[in-house]
């Protein structure tokens, strides 16, 4: 067995002696939560990197996910290219922004809730971001936002980089993210759909995980 156990371990004794709870070194281990729920916890320091060989957005993509956070800033997802083509999803000042650049210029759909903290209330919110050729839309908790795109001739985001979720490394370029703030909170049910092909992503299979703990989220803070 070469992989770690997704579990909580406590009260360990060796030769009747209780192990000290303050370890000399630690790697990808978090504290145990009193209450847990399904999802992946992002501690606000890192990111998850998926699809090492590169994800091709091209003309159409539909992204769905659920998020829960108390922070008003945080990167949700970015896919870029070495050129300008890219897509990006982020929370900035409590608003959700969906950016798309098909090569001719960046277009943004913005969902602005009534209250600054209404999306950052520690409760689960459903997000759907859709790019269909030059059109883009954003649906948050059933509320639709669409935006006009003046660049109607440019329809394909020719990306070939990994999908970065919750943040991205300092040496990586992201053309459709304005923020550098890593997401702090929980994400679940990330699905990217192209045409009829829906792909569900398990964060425990990410090729790079930093400050991300798959399989469980601390229960909602009361």
Protein Blocks (a to p, Z undefined) as FASTA:
>chain_A
ZZdcddddehiaeehiacdfbdfbdchiacddfbdceddddehlaccdehjlopafklbc
cdddddddfbfbdcfbdcddfblbdcddddeehiacddddehjaccddddddfblklmmn
opacddddddehjbccddeehiacddddfblmbmbdcdfbdcdehiacfkbccfkbfbfc
dcedddehiacdehjbccdddfklpcbdghiaehiacdddZZ
